[in-house]
Amino acid sequence: MLRNLFTRAPIRLGALLLAVAMALSSCSSAAAGGEASGDGKALSEVQVMENPKSHEGPSTAVLAEAGVNPVAKNPQAALPATVTDAQGNEVTVTDISRILPLDLYGTTSRIVFDLGLGENVVGRDTSTTFEEAAGLPLVTQNGHELNAEAILQLAPTVIITDSSLGPWDVIEQVRQAGIPVVTLDSTRSLETTAEMINTVAQALGVPAQGEELAERTSAEMAKITEQIAGIAPTGDRRLRMLLLYARGQSGIYYIFGKESGADSLITSLGGIDVATEIGWKGMRPMTDEAMVEAAPDLVIMMTGGLESLGGIDGIADTVPALAHTPAGQNRRIVDMADAELLSFGPNSAAVLEALSVAIYAPQMAVAP
């Protein structure tokens, strides 16, 4: 099969996300599974399984609460604010009255809203689907492809983005039009969440609100991680987990390993990151051999990715190697909305909680 012919070289997250975004931009269904979820169960409300390895069948992780929770209301910005962005550019922001936050997972938008600056946001990307931003005009087309005309029509006074969306020529075009563009590091993980929040806040002249939001987010993550540690099996009873990124329309199959963000996510969920265990670093195209060697008990996927393979029934045909693993034999797939699973933003604790319910109390979760 084609996926067995791919190189095994690790790929940086920014490059992968840009390549994936461009691949998705050719598919009208690219945003499938990207809607923000809500009304899921809190971990404290459910009865966890005594032996999670014994469960058979899929489940969907749903956030208990999907809305934003600002730390302030229209905070007064200290401007001008000058920052050195991830590309080494010194950027000075003098006006935040029309903010345009953009990235593959809608995380930047979520940060801006939670800083209390939601009323200043003038547009959104496809993945910004939480209710408070849903009515804003889109500046992406055909999935995740940036549209220069749509951006310029909004007359933003500052753009906060990263390298996960493209084509990059669009960003250069708006930068040349005189709009300040602050580029963030596209490498995301639970460990980098606080840093990203602070970077956005500093660029927008509200560092105090950034520190407050970062501290709140870190405290929430620590609390839910402690809760998960209290209910997750230990030792050899821990679930062997793997994060599989797939887009069937484009023939894209990636396993996320060490330093991809998936490793810290899985560890925080009390699982064994089997991709790291077999020496998988970064994001690599999947091979049948790697899937079988990893032998996951459970596979985590984006909802849109699972749908692109034809759902639980279709994945058996598109990823036949999965049938040779405990996860495949037990149909043990946990999916979560595309815009949430790897967002690594202010709602990181809520993402961990939703996944833990789907993993350890699947009888209380939603069936895909």
C-alpha positions, 0 to 999 in steps of 0.5 A: 500500500502507498502508506508503506512507501512513505519516508520514516523521517520525523516531520516538524509539527509546523510543516506537517500542519501546513501540509495537512491544511493545504491538503484539506483545503481541496476537500469541501468536507475538510472541516468535518468533525470540527464543531465545538462540543459541549454537554459532556459528562464531568469525570466526577459524575461518572462511574469508571470501569474497573478494567478499561482494557475489557471494554469493546466498542468506540466512544466519543469525547465530548467537552462538559463545557465548550464556552469561553470564560474570560479572565477580564472584560475589555481589559485596557491594553498598554500600547504600543507593545513590541514583541519578537515573534517565533520567526525572529521578527520584531513586531510593534502593535499599536492598535488592537481594536480589530484583532484577527487570530488564526491557526489550524485548531482555533486555539489563538481565537480561544486565547484572545476571547479568554483574555477578555478581548473577544469583542475586538475580534473581527474574523475567524478561521474554520476551526474557531467554532465555539459559540461566542465566535460562530457568527464572525466572518470566515477568512478561510475557504475550501477548508483551511486555505487563507483568503487574502481578499477576505482578510483585507476586507476586514481591515484588521489592525493586528493578526496573530497566527502561526505556520499551520495555515497557508498559503504563506504568501497570503500572510506575506501579502497582508504584512506588506499591506502594513498590517502587523503580523505576530507569528507564534510557534506552531509546536504545541503541547500541554507543556507549551500552553502557558507560554503561548497564552503569555505570548499572545497577551504580551503582543496585545498589550495585556500581559497581566491578563495573560499571566492570570489566564496562564496560571488558571489554565495550568492549575486546571490542568494540574487538577484534572491530571491528578483526578485522572491519576486517581482513577487510571490503572497502574503498572501493566494494567495501563492502557496502551494508547496511540494517536492516529491522524488520518484524512482518507480523502487525501491518503494521509495517515500519521502516527504522532509520537515523542515531542508531537504533543500527543505524548504528553496528552497520552501520559496525562491521560494515564496511558502508555504512549506506544508510539514513543515506546517503539521509538517514534519521534515527531509525526511520521507517516504510518506504516502497517509494521509500526501499527502492529509493533505498537499494539495499542489497546486504544487509538485516539483520532479526530472525529473528522479523520474517523469520518473520512475513513468511513467511520468505525466500519470503514477503518477496518478496510482503510487501515487493515493493520489495525485488525492485528492490534487489541484496539482493532480487535475490540473496535476501541477507538476514541474520537474527539472534535478536530478543533479540540483534540490537539488545541492545547489552549485554555480549554486543555483541562476540559479536553483531558477531562472529556477524553478521560471520560471516553476512555475510562467510563465509555459507557457514559460517553457518546457513541460515534 
